[in-house]
Amino acid sequence: MSRRHGWPRAAAALAVGLLVLTGCNDHRAASAPPPSPTTAPAAAPAPSEGTCHHLGFDAAAQPTGGGTEVPCRRAHTAITYAVGSYRQVSDGHLLAVDSTHVQAQLARRCPTRLGAYLGGDHEEVRLSRLKAVWFGPSLTQAARGAHWFRCDVVAPENGDTLASLPGSLRGALADAAGRKRWGICGSTSPSRPAFARVPCTTKHSWRAIRTVDLPGSRYLAARATAAGNAACKDAASERAAGALKYTWSFQWPTRAQWTSGQHYGYCWVPDAG
């Protein structure tokens, strides 16, 4: 899920005195009215935690925007679970909200807060369909002084859509039932072309049971693939509970996921769904 100026200045008002002719030689300077006070537009207020939003799949990858806020009783695809402020200045320079530096701040801070909201540890969050996305104020709002950020949780499905969510996801991964509901499952073996990730609450035949870190590796490196297969074999063996035959599959992230920073793969095993 990866997903991310110049500032306008108010013009000064100039009052000009007018000379008024009275009689033949009497010139008097008319008093100019004082300039009207001007008020800068107020900065957009920060969003509130617990709010719900209707958000499209493509919009989830944008650094600003964040869809339309809607009542949580209505259909929605994103829930705000954390709000904060980002650092606007680096080395004396004012940073744009969509700059690499600001987006890197959000990319560190939002994912680390997701587990506490969902009630799951690092691995349980990875093994769920629930992902973090983040947004800053619009460029116009930032120009008026806004420097908040918003962390939302979404559930991607079918490759290019976001699933509808309940009114709240707080504690969604705190128990086995929640982890099963929001787990990552597959329509068939990940090694087959027809493979697709599907919600574990729907018909499926495989389930992701573990993740394998791939630090310092080249994408699809043979040695990392071998290490991933070995780790997945061990995980499948544990799950088989002594059975002599068991099946597993190690899956690399896609090229796009790897580029966006997902340097871990998934271990899959058959699962009767």
DRENDOZA-11802 format. One record per residue (C-alpha): residue number from 1; x, y, z. Coordinates in Angstrom, 2 decimals, padded with zeros to 5 digits. Example, Ala and Ser with C-alpha at 12.3 -4.5 7.8 and 13.67 -1.06 7.14 Angstrom:
<rogu><i>1</i><X>012.30</X><Y>-004.50</Y><Z>007.80</Z></rogu>
<rogu><i>2</i><X>013.67</X><Y>-001.06</Y><Z>007.14</Z></rogu>
! end
This chain:
<rogu><i>1</i><X>000.00</X><Y>000.00</Y><Z>000.00</Z></rogu>
<rogu><i>2</i><X>002.00</X><Y>002.32</Y><Z>-000.87</Z></rogu>
<rogu><i>3</i><X>001.48</X><Y>004.11</Y><Z>-001.37</Z></rogu>
<rogu><i>4</i><X>003.75</X><Y>011.62</Y><Z>-001.13</Z></rogu>
<rogu><i>5</i><X>006.08</X><Y>027.26</Y><Z>-003.09</Z></rogu>
<rogu><i>6</i><X>005.96</X><Y>029.96</Y><Z>-003.10</Z></rogu>
<rogu><i>7</i><X>003.57</X><Y>031.41</Y><Z>-000.63</Z></rogu>
<rogu><i>8</i><X>001.00</X><Y>034.11</Y><Z>-001.65</Z></rogu>
<rogu><i>9</i><X>001.49</X><Y>037.46</Y><Z>-000.05</Z></rogu>
<rogu><i>10</i><X>-001.25</X><Y>039.95</Y><Z>000.73</Z></rogu>
<rogu><i>11</i><X>-000.90</X><Y>043.13</Y><Z>-001.33</Z></rogu>
<rogu><i>12</i><X>-000.36</X><Y>046.33</Y><Z>000.69</Z></rogu>
<rogu><i>13</i><X>-003.13</X><Y>048.94</Y><Z>000.44</Z></rogu>
<rogu><i>14</i><X>-001.95</X><Y>052.45</Y><Z>-000.47</Z></rogu>
<rogu><i>15</i><X>-004.09</X><Y>055.44</Y><Z>000.57</Z></rogu>
<rogu><i>16</i><X>-003.67</X><Y>058.50</Y><Z>-001.67</Z></rogu>
<rogu><i>17</i><X>-004.70</X><Y>061.99</Y><Z>-000.55</Z></rogu>
<rogu><i>18</i><X>-006.72</X><Y>064.01</Y><Z>-003.06</Z></rogu>
<rogu><i>19</i><X>-006.30</X><Y>067.74</Y><Z>-003.55</Z></rogu>
<rogu><i>20</i><X>-009.58</X><Y>069.60</Y><Z>-003.60</Z></rogu>
<rogu><i>21</i><X>-009.85</X><Y>073.05</Y><Z>-005.17</Z></rogu>
<rogu><i>22</i><X>-011.97</X><Y>075.54</Y><Z>-003.17</Z></rogu>
<rogu><i>23</i><X>-012.24</X><Y>079.11</Y><Z>-004.46</Z></rogu>
<rogu><i>24</i><X>-009.40</X><Y>080.44</Y><Z>-006.61</Z></rogu>
<rogu><i>25</i><X>-006.19</X><Y>079.66</Y><Z>-004.73</Z></rogu>
<rogu><i>26</i><X>-007.20</X><Y>077.61</Y><Z>-001.65</Z></rogu>
<rogu><i>27</i><X>-005.95</X><Y>073.99</Y><Z>-001.94</Z></rogu>
<rogu><i>28</i><X>-006.67</X><Y>071.56</Y><Z>000.89</Z></rogu>
<rogu><i>29</i><X>-005.64</X><Y>067.94</Y><Z>001.28</Z></rogu>
<rogu><i>30</i><X>-008.65</X><Y>065.78</Y><Z>001.88</Z></rogu>
<rogu><i>31</i><X>-008.24</X><Y>063.23</Y><Z>004.67</Z></rogu>
<rogu><i>32</i><X>-008.03</X><Y>059.69</Y><Z>003.30</Z></rogu>
<rogu><i>33</i><X>-010.01</X><Y>057.04</Y><Z>005.17</Z></rogu>
<rogu><i>34</i><X>-007.85</X><Y>054.59</Y><Z>007.11</Z></rogu>
<rogu><i>35</i><X>-007.14</X><Y>051.37</Y><Z>005.25</Z></rogu>
<rogu><i>36</i><X>-009.52</X><Y>048.54</Y><Z>006.01</Z></rogu>
<rogu><i>37</i><X>-007.95</X><Y>045.82</Y><Z>008.14</Z></rogu>
<rogu><i>38</i><X>-007.35</X><Y>042.54</Y><Z>006.33</Z></rogu>
<rogu><i>39</i><X>-007.51</X><Y>039.11</Y><Z>007.96</Z></rogu>
<rogu><i>40</i><X>-005.57</X><Y>036.15</Y><Z>006.64</Z></rogu>
<rogu><i>41</i><X>-007.68</X><Y>033.05</Y><Z>006.01</Z></rogu>
<rogu><i>42</i><X>-007.61</X><Y>030.70</Y><Z>008.97</Z></rogu>
<rogu><i>43</i><X>-005.62</X><Y>027.48</Y><Z>008.67</Z></rogu>
<rogu><i>44</i><X>-007.71</X><Y>024.39</Y><Z>007.98</Z></rogu>
<rogu><i>45</i><X>-008.35</X><Y>022.56</Y><Z>011.26</Z></rogu>
<rogu><i>46</i><X>-006.77</X><Y>019.16</Y><Z>011.78</Z></rogu>
<rogu><i>47</i><X>-008.97</X><Y>016.12</Y><Z>011.11</Z></rogu>
<rogu><i>48</i><X>-010.38</X><Y>014.12</Y><Z>014.01</Z></rogu>
<rogu><i>49</i><X>-009.50</X><Y>010.56</Y><Z>014.94</Z></rogu>
<rogu><i>50</i><X>-012.30</X><Y>008.07</Y><Z>014.43</Z></rogu>
<rogu><i>51</i><X>-013.78</X><Y>009.82</Y><Z>011.39</Z></rogu>
<rogu><i>52</i><X>-014.74</X><Y>007.83</Y><Z>008.31</Z></rogu>
<rogu><i>53</i><X>-014.11</X><Y>008.60</Y><Z>004.65</Z></rogu>
<rogu><i>54</i><X>-015.21</X><Y>007.47</Y><Z>001.23</Z></rogu>
<rogu><i>55</i><X>-011.92</X><Y>006.94</Y><Z>-000.58</Z></rogu>
<rogu><i>56</i><X>-011.07</X><Y>005.43</Y><Z>-003.96</Z></rogu>
<rogu><i>57</i><X>-008.17</X><Y>003.05</Y><Z>-004.56</Z></rogu>
<rogu><i>58</i><X>-006.10</X><Y>005.51</Y><Z>-006.62</Z></rogu>
<rogu><i>59</i><X>-006.77</X><Y>008.36</Y><Z>-004.19</Z></rogu>
<rogu><i>60</i><X>-005.32</X><Y>006.27</Y><Z>-001.36</Z></rogu>
<rogu><i>61</i><X>-001.85</X><Y>006.64</Y><Z>-002.92</Z></rogu>
<rogu><i>62</i><X>-001.97</X><Y>010.45</Y><Z>-003.13</Z></rogu>
<rogu><i>63</i><X>-000.13</X><Y>012.62</Y><Z>-000.57</Z></rogu>
<rogu><i>64</i><X>-003.07</X><Y>014.99</Y><Z>-000.08</Z></rogu>
<rogu><i>65</i><X>-006.82</X><Y>014.80</Y><Z>-000.47</Z></rogu>
<rogu><i>66</i><X>-008.07</X><Y>011.79</Y><Z>001.40</Z></rogu>
<rogu><i>67</i><X>-011.54</X><Y>011.42</Y><Z>-000.08</Z></rogu>
<rogu><i>68</i><X>-014.79</X><Y>012.67</Y><Z>001.41</Z></rogu>
<rogu><i>69</i><X>-015.65</X><Y>012.51</Y><Z>005.10</Z></rogu>
<rogu><i>70</i><X>-018.93</X><Y>010.69</Y><Z>005.73</Z></rogu>
<rogu><i>71</i><X>-020.80</X><Y>009.54</Y><Z>008.85</Z></rogu>
<rogu><i>72</i><X>-019.41</X><Y>006.18</Y><Z>009.97</Z></rogu>
<rogu><i>73</i><X>-022.88</X><Y>004.66</Y><Z>009.73</Z></rogu>
<rogu><i>74</i><X>-022.73</X><Y>005.20</Y><Z>005.96</Z></rogu>
<rogu><i>75</i><X>-020.62</X><Y>003.21</Y><Z>003.49</Z></rogu>
<rogu><i>76</i><X>-016.93</X><Y>004.11</Y><Z>003.78</Z></rogu>
<rogu><i>77</i><X>-013.53</X><Y>002.68</Y><Z>002.84</Z></rogu>
<rogu><i>78</i><X>-011.16</X><Y>004.47</Y><Z>005.24</Z></rogu>
<rogu><i>79</i><X>-011.05</X><Y>005.25</Y><Z>008.95</Z></rogu>
<rogu><i>80</i><X>-008.75</X><Y>007.85</Y><Z>010.53</Z></rogu>
<rogu><i>81</i><X>-006.89</X><Y>006.20</Y><Z>013.41</Z></rogu>
<rogu><i>82</i><X>-004.23</X><Y>008.82</Y><Z>014.18</Z></rogu>
<rogu><i>83</i><X>-003.60</X><Y>012.53</Y><Z>013.62</Z></rogu>
<rogu><i>84</i><X>-000.42</X><Y>014.53</Y><Z>014.21</Z></rogu>
<rogu><i>85</i><X>001.81</X><Y>017.35</Y><Z>012.99</Z></rogu>
<rogu><i>86</i><X>004.80</X><Y>017.11</Y><Z>010.65</Z></rogu>
<rogu><i>87</i><X>007.98</X><Y>019.17</Y><Z>010.70</Z></rogu>
<rogu><i>88</i><X>007.65</X><Y>021.99</Y><Z>008.17</Z></rogu>
<rogu><i>89</i><X>011.23</X><Y>023.25</Y><Z>008.21</Z></rogu>
<rogu><i>90</i><X>014.49</X><Y>021.46</Y><Z>007.40</Z></rogu>
<rogu><i>91</i><X>017.85</X><Y>023.27</Y><Z>007.42</Z></rogu>
<rogu><i>92</i><X>015.99</X><Y>026.58</Y><Z>007.44</Z></rogu>
<rogu><i>93</i><X>013.87</X><Y>025.73</Y><Z>004.39</Z></rogu>
<rogu><i>94</i><X>010.09</X><Y>025.57</Y><Z>004.42</Z></rogu>
<rogu><i>95</i><X>009.01</X><Y>022.18</Y><Z>003.05</Z></rogu>
<rogu><i>96</i><X>006.05</X><Y>021.48</Y><Z>000.80</Z></rogu>
<rogu><i>97</i><X>003.56</X><Y>018.92</Y><Z>002.11</Z></rogu>
<rogu><i>98</i><X>004.11</X><Y>016.73</Y><Z>-000.95</Z></rogu>
<rogu><i>99</i><X>007.92</X><Y>016.87</Y><Z>-000.69</Z></rogu>
<rogu><i>100</i><X>009.95</X><Y>013.71</Y><Z>-000.28</Z></rogu>
<rogu><i>101</i><X>011.11</X><Y>014.83</Y><Z>003.17</Z></rogu>
<rogu><i>102</i><X>007.60</X><Y>015.37</Y><Z>004.55</Z></rogu>
<rogu><i>103</i><X>006.21</X><Y>012.21</Y><Z>002.97</Z></rogu>
<rogu><i>104</i><X>009.08</X><Y>010.21</Y><Z>004.49</Z></rogu>
<rogu><i>105</i><X>008.06</X><Y>011.51</Y><Z>007.93</Z></rogu>
<rogu><i>106</i><X>004.51</X><Y>010.26</Y><Z>007.41</Z></rogu>
<rogu><i>107</i><X>005.69</X><Y>006.94</Y><Z>005.97</Z></rogu>
<rogu><i>108</i><X>007.55</X><Y>006.29</Y><Z>009.23</Z></rogu>
<rogu><i>109</i><X>004.97</X><Y>007.53</Y><Z>011.68</Z></rogu>
<rogu><i>110</i><X>001.64</X><Y>006.24</Y><Z>010.38</Z></rogu>
<rogu><i>111</i><X>002.50</X><Y>002.52</Y><Z>009.96</Z></rogu>
<rogu><i>112</i><X>004.07</X><Y>002.37</Y><Z>013.43</Z></rogu>
<rogu><i>113</i><X>000.80</X><Y>003.55</Y><Z>015.00</Z></rogu>
<rogu><i>114</i><X>-001.45</X><Y>001.07</Y><Z>013.21</Z></rogu>
<rogu><i>115</i><X>-000.73</X><Y>-001.94</Y><Z>015.43</Z></rogu>
<rogu><i>116</i><X>-001.72</X><Y>-000.10</Y><Z>018.61</Z></rogu>
<rogu><i>117</i><X>-005.04</X><Y>000.86</Y><Z>017.03</Z></rogu>
<rogu><i>118</i><X>-005.79</X><Y>-002.59</Y><Z>015.62</Z></rogu>
<rogu><i>119</i><X>-004.61</X><Y>-004.44</Y><Z>018.73</Z></rogu>
<rogu><i>120</i><X>-002.12</X><Y>-006.64</Y><Z>016.86</Z></rogu>
<rogu><i>121</i><X>001.64</X><Y>-006.99</Y><Z>016.87</Z></rogu>
<rogu><i>122</i><X>003.92</X><Y>-006.24</Y><Z>013.92</Z></rogu>
<rogu><i>123</i><X>003.52</X><Y>-009.68</Y><Z>012.34</Z></rogu>
<rogu><i>124</i><X>-000.25</X><Y>-009.80</Y><Z>012.85</Z></rogu>
<rogu><i>125</i><X>-000.62</X><Y>-006.45</Y><Z>011.09</Z></rogu>
<rogu><i>126</i><X>001.50</X><Y>-007.67</Y><Z>008.16</Z></rogu>
<rogu><i>127</i><X>-000.65</X><Y>-010.79</Y><Z>007.87</Z></rogu>
<rogu><i>128</i><X>-003.86</X><Y>-008.76</Y><Z>007.72</Z></rogu>
<rogu><i>129</i><X>-005.54</X><Y>-007.03</Y><Z>004.81</Z></rogu>
<rogu><i>130</i><X>-005.61</X><Y>-003.82</Y><Z>006.87</Z></rogu>
<rogu><i>131</i><X>-003.04</X><Y>-001.29</Y><Z>005.66</Z></rogu>
<rogu><i>132</i><X>-002.01</X><Y>002.25</Y><Z>006.56</Z></rogu>
<rogu><i>133</i><X>-002.30</X><Y>005.20</Y><Z>004.19</Z></rogu>
<rogu><i>134</i><X>-001.63</X><Y>008.84</Y><Z>005.04</Z></rogu>
<rogu><i>135</i><X>-002.49</X><Y>012.35</Y><Z>003.90</Z></rogu>
<rogu><i>136</i><X>-001.41</X><Y>015.92</Y><Z>004.54</Z></rogu>
<rogu><i>137</i><X>-003.34</X><Y>019.16</Y><Z>003.97</Z></rogu>
<rogu><i>138</i><X>-003.84</X><Y>020.44</Y><Z>000.44</Z></rogu>
<rogu><i>139</i><X>-001.23</X><Y>022.87</Y><Z>-000.93</Z></rogu>
<rogu><i>140</i><X>-003.68</X><Y>025.73</Y><Z>-000.35</Z></rogu>
<rogu><i>141</i><X>-004.33</X><Y>024.65</Y><Z>003.23</Z></rogu>
<rogu><i>142</i><X>-000.58</X><Y>024.27</Y><Z>003.84</Z></rogu>
<rogu><i>143</i><X>000.01</X><Y>027.79</Y><Z>002.48</Z></rogu>
<rogu><i>144</i><X>-002.42</X><Y>029.04</Y><Z>005.14</Z></rogu>
<rogu><i>145</i><X>-000.45</X><Y>027.39</Y><Z>007.92</Z></rogu>
<rogu><i>146</i><X>-001.85</X><Y>023.86</Y><Z>008.21</Z></rogu>
<rogu><i>147</i><X>000.78</X><Y>021.21</Y><Z>008.94</Z></rogu>
<rogu><i>148</i><X>-001.21</X><Y>018.26</Y><Z>010.24</Z></rogu>
<rogu><i>149</i><X>-001.18</X><Y>014.73</Y><Z>008.88</Z></rogu>
<rogu><i>150</i><X>-003.87</X><Y>012.06</Y><Z>008.93</Z></rogu>
<rogu><i>151</i><X>-003.33</X><Y>008.28</Y><Z>009.18</Z></rogu>
<rogu><i>152</i><X>-006.11</X><Y>006.11</Y><Z>007.73</Z></rogu>
<rogu><i>153</i><X>-006.62</X><Y>002.35</Y><Z>007.69</Z></rogu>
<rogu><i>154</i><X>-007.94</X><Y>000.72</Y><Z>004.51</Z></rogu>
<rogu><i>155</i><X>-008.48</X><Y>-002.86</Y><Z>003.29</Z></rogu>
<rogu><i>156</i><X>-007.36</X><Y>-003.37</Y><Z>-000.34</Z></rogu>
<rogu><i>157</i><X>-009.05</X><Y>-006.20</Y><Z>-002.22</Z></rogu>
<rogu><i>158</i><X>-009.14</X><Y>-007.62</Y><Z>-005.74</Z></rogu>
<rogu><i>159</i><X>-006.00</X><Y>-005.71</Y><Z>-006.67</Z></rogu>
<rogu><i>160</i><X>-007.62</X><Y>-002.36</Y><Z>-007.45</Z></rogu>
<rogu><i>161</i><X>-010.47</X><Y>-001.67</Y><Z>-005.01</Z></rogu>
<rogu><i>162</i><X>-010.90</X><Y>-000.89</Y><Z>-001.33</Z></rogu>
<rogu><i>163</i><X>-013.30</X><Y>-002.92</Y><Z>000.79</Z></rogu>
<rogu><i>164</i><X>-016.14</X><Y>-001.35</Y><Z>002.77</Z></rogu>
<rogu><i>165</i><X>-015.30</X><Y>-001.14</Y><Z>006.46</Z></rogu>
<rogu><i>166</i><X>-017.30</X><Y>-001.31</Y><Z>009.69</Z></rogu>
<rogu><i>167</i><X>-017.81</X><Y>001.81</Y><Z>011.78</Z></rogu>
<rogu><i>168</i><X>-014.62</X><Y>001.16</Y><Z>013.75</Z></rogu>
<rogu><i>169</i><X>-011.61</X><Y>-001.14</Y><Z>013.52</Z></rogu>
<rogu><i>170</i><X>-010.19</X><Y>-000.45</Y><Z>016.96</Z></rogu>
<rogu><i>171</i><X>-009.00</X><Y>-003.79</Y><Z>018.39</Z></rogu>
<rogu><i>172</i><X>-009.85</X><Y>-005.64</Y><Z>015.14</Z></rogu>
<rogu><i>173</i><X>-006.78</X><Y>-007.91</Y><Z>015.45</Z></rogu>
<rogu><i>174</i><X>-006.93</X><Y>-008.39</Y><Z>019.21</Z></rogu>
<rogu><i>175</i><X>-008.43</X><Y>-011.89</Y><Z>019.02</Z></rogu>
<rogu><i>176</i><X>-008.31</X><Y>-014.97</Y><Z>016.81</Z></rogu>
<rogu><i>177</i><X>-011.71</X><Y>-014.25</Y><Z>015.26</Z></rogu>
<rogu><i>178</i><X>-010.59</X><Y>-010.80</Y><Z>014.13</Z></rogu>
<rogu><i>179</i><X>-007.29</X><Y>-012.07</Y><Z>012.76</Z></rogu>
<rogu><i>180</i><X>-009.16</X><Y>-014.73</Y><Z>010.80</Z></rogu>
<rogu><i>181</i><X>-011.68</X><Y>-012.22</Y><Z>009.46</Z></rogu>
<rogu><i>182</i><X>-009.00</X><Y>-009.77</Y><Z>008.29</Z></rogu>
<rogu><i>183</i><X>-006.37</X><Y>-012.32</Y><Z>007.26</Z></rogu>
<rogu><i>184</i><X>-004.88</X><Y>-012.65</Y><Z>003.77</Z></rogu>
<rogu><i>185</i><X>-006.10</X><Y>-015.64</Y><Z>001.77</Z></rogu>
<rogu><i>186</i><X>-005.72</X><Y>-016.81</Y><Z>-001.81</Z></rogu>
<rogu><i>187</i><X>-008.09</X><Y>-018.20</Y><Z>-004.41</Z></rogu>
<rogu><i>188</i><X>-005.50</X><Y>-020.83</Y><Z>-005.41</Z></rogu>
<rogu><i>189</i><X>-001.77</X><Y>-021.50</Y><Z>-005.01</Z></rogu>
<rogu><i>190</i><X>000.37</X><Y>-018.32</Y><Z>-005.28</Z></rogu>
<rogu><i>191</i><X>002.44</X><Y>-020.12</Y><Z>-007.91</Z></rogu>
<rogu><i>192</i><X>-000.49</X><Y>-020.28</Y><Z>-010.34</Z></rogu>
<rogu><i>193</i><X>-001.34</X><Y>-017.49</Y><Z>-012.81</Z></rogu>
<rogu><i>194</i><X>-004.98</X><Y>-017.46</Y><Z>-011.66</Z></rogu>
<rogu><i>195</i><X>-003.96</X><Y>-016.66</Y><Z>-008.06</Z></rogu>
<rogu><i>196</i><X>-005.74</X><Y>-013.72</Y><Z>-006.46</Z></rogu>
<rogu><i>197</i><X>-005.82</X><Y>-012.48</Y><Z>-002.90</Z></rogu>
<rogu><i>198</i><X>-009.28</X><Y>-012.73</Y><Z>-001.40</Z></rogu>
<rogu><i>199</i><X>-010.81</X><Y>-012.07</Y><Z>002.04</Z></rogu>
<rogu><i>200</i><X>-010.53</X><Y>-015.09</Y><Z>004.29</Z></rogu>
<rogu><i>201</i><X>-014.25</X><Y>-014.77</Y><Z>004.98</Z></rogu>
<rogu><i>202</i><X>-014.93</X><Y>-015.79</Y><Z>001.36</Z></rogu>
<rogu><i>203</i><X>-014.16</X><Y>-019.03</Y><Z>-000.44</Z></rogu>
<rogu><i>204</i><X>-010.42</X><Y>-019.62</Y><Z>-000.60</Z></rogu>
<rogu><i>205</i><X>-007.90</X><Y>-022.45</Y><Z>-000.74</Z></rogu>
<rogu><i>206</i><X>-004.64</X><Y>-020.93</Y><Z>000.61</Z></rogu>
<rogu><i>207</i><X>-003.73</X><Y>-018.69</Y><Z>003.56</Z></rogu>
<rogu><i>208</i><X>-000.72</X><Y>-016.51</Y><Z>004.38</Z></rogu>
<rogu><i>209</i><X>000.69</X><Y>-017.66</Y><Z>007.74</Z></rogu>
<rogu><i>210</i><X>004.05</X><Y>-015.91</Y><Z>008.08</Z></rogu>
<rogu><i>211</i><X>006.19</X><Y>-013.15</Y><Z>006.61</Z></rogu>
<rogu><i>212</i><X>009.91</X><Y>-013.39</Y><Z>005.80</Z></rogu>
<rogu><i>213</i><X>012.17</X><Y>-010.31</Y><Z>005.89</Z></rogu>
<rogu><i>214</i><X>014.46</X><Y>-009.83</Y><Z>002.90</Z></rogu>
<rogu><i>215</i><X>016.89</X><Y>-007.11</Y><Z>004.04</Z></rogu>
<rogu><i>216</i><X>019.81</X><Y>-006.13</Y><Z>001.83</Z></rogu>
<rogu><i>217</i><X>018.70</X><Y>-008.37</Y><Z>-001.02</Z></rogu>
<rogu><i>218</i><X>018.37</X><Y>-007.72</Y><Z>-004.70</Z></rogu>
<rogu><i>219</i><X>014.86</X><Y>-008.20</Y><Z>-005.99</Z></rogu>
<rogu><i>220</i><X>014.23</X><Y>-011.92</Y><Z>-006.73</Z></rogu>
<rogu><i>221</i><X>017.77</X><Y>-012.82</Y><Z>-005.69</Z></rogu>
<rogu><i>222</i><X>018.28</X><Y>-016.60</Y><Z>-005.71</Z></rogu>
<rogu><i>223</i><X>019.86</X><Y>-016.73</Y><Z>-002.25</Z></rogu>
<rogu><i>224</i><X>016.97</X><Y>-014.73</Y><Z>-000.71</Z></rogu>
<rogu><i>225</i><X>014.46</X><Y>-016.98</Y><Z>-002.48</Z></rogu>
<rogu><i>226</i><X>016.15</X><Y>-020.06</Y><Z>-000.99</Z></rogu>
<rogu><i>227</i><X>016.09</X><Y>-018.49</Y><Z>002.48</Z></rogu>
<rogu><i>228</i><X>012.41</X><Y>-017.64</Y><Z>002.05</Z></rogu>
<rogu><i>229</i><X>011.56</X><Y>-021.18</Y><Z>000.99</Z></rogu>
<rogu><i>230</i><X>013.43</X><Y>-022.62</Y><Z>003.99</Z></rogu>
<rogu><i>231</i><X>011.60</X><Y>-020.31</Y><Z>006.42</Z></rogu>
<rogu><i>232</i><X>008.24</X><Y>-021.16</Y><Z>004.85</Z></rogu>
<rogu><i>233</i><X>008.98</X><Y>-024.88</Y><Z>004.98</Z></rogu>
<rogu><i>234</i><X>009.62</X><Y>-024.58</Y><Z>008.72</Z></rogu>
<rogu><i>235</i><X>006.38</X><Y>-022.61</Y><Z>009.22</Z></rogu>
<rogu><i>236</i><X>004.41</X><Y>-025.21</Y><Z>007.23</Z></rogu>
<rogu><i>237</i><X>005.99</X><Y>-028.03</Y><Z>009.22</Z></rogu>
<rogu><i>238</i><X>004.92</X><Y>-026.44</Y><Z>012.50</Z></rogu>
<rogu><i>239</i><X>001.40</X><Y>-025.98</Y><Z>011.20</Z></rogu>
<rogu><i>240</i><X>001.26</X><Y>-029.60</Y><Z>009.96</Z></rogu>
<rogu><i>241</i><X>001.59</X><Y>-030.79</Y><Z>013.59</Z></rogu>
<rogu><i>242</i><X>003.58</X><Y>-033.91</Y><Z>012.81</Z></rogu>
<rogu><i>243</i><X>002.09</X><Y>-034.81</Y><Z>009.44</Z></rogu>
<rogu><i>244</i><X>004.66</X><Y>-036.30</Y><Z>007.08</Z></rogu>
<rogu><i>245</i><X>003.37</X><Y>-034.49</Y><Z>004.01</Z></rogu>
<rogu><i>246</i><X>002.71</X><Y>-030.79</Y><Z>003.80</Z></rogu>
<rogu><i>247</i><X>002.80</X><Y>-028.08</Y><Z>001.15</Z></rogu>
<rogu><i>248</i><X>003.94</X><Y>-024.50</Y><Z>001.23</Z></rogu>
<rogu><i>249</i><X>004.79</X><Y>-021.61</Y><Z>-001.07</Z></rogu>
<rogu><i>250</i><X>007.04</X><Y>-018.58</Y><Z>-000.65</Z></rogu>
<rogu><i>251</i><X>005.89</X><Y>-015.41</Y><Z>-002.42</Z></rogu>
<rogu><i>252</i><X>008.00</X><Y>-012.34</Y><Z>-003.15</Z></rogu>
<rogu><i>253</i><X>006.34</X><Y>-008.90</Y><Z>-003.09</Z></rogu>
<rogu><i>254</i><X>005.52</X><Y>-007.45</Y><Z>-006.48</Z></rogu>
<rogu><i>255</i><X>008.07</X><Y>-005.18</Y><Z>-008.12</Z></rogu>
<rogu><i>256</i><X>005.92</X><Y>-002.15</Y><Z>-007.23</Z></rogu>
<rogu><i>257</i><X>005.65</X><Y>-003.25</Y><Z>-003.60</Z></rogu>
<rogu><i>258</i><X>009.39</X><Y>-003.82</Y><Z>-003.41</Z></rogu>
<rogu><i>259</i><X>010.11</X><Y>-000.37</Y><Z>-004.84</Z></rogu>
<rogu><i>260</i><X>007.73</X><Y>001.24</Y><Z>-002.35</Z></rogu>
<rogu><i>261</i><X>009.57</X><Y>-000.37</Y><Z>000.56</Z></rogu>
<rogu><i>262</i><X>007.92</X><Y>-003.76</Y><Z>001.22</Z></rogu>
<rogu><i>263</i><X>011.05</X><Y>-005.88</Y><Z>001.64</Z></rogu>
<rogu><i>264</i><X>009.39</X><Y>-008.99</Y><Z>002.98</Z></rogu>
<rogu><i>265</i><X>007.60</X><Y>-011.94</Y><Z>001.42</Z></rogu>
<rogu><i>266</i><X>004.75</X><Y>-014.23</Y><Z>002.47</Z></rogu>
<rogu><i>267</i><X>004.59</X><Y>-017.90</Y><Z>003.41</Z></rogu>
<rogu><i>268</i><X>001.44</X><Y>-019.62</Y><Z>002.14</Z></rogu>
<rogu><i>269</i><X>-000.10</X><Y>-023.00</Y><Z>002.98</Z></rogu>
<rogu><i>270</i><X>-003.27</X><Y>-024.75</Y><Z>001.79</Z></rogu>
<rogu><i>271</i><X>-006.29</X><Y>-023.82</Y><Z>003.85</Z></rogu>
<rogu><i>272</i><X>-009.82</X><Y>-025.18</Y><Z>003.44</Z></rogu>
<rogu><i>273</i><X>-012.00</X><Y>-022.13</Y><Z>003.24</Z></rogu>
! end
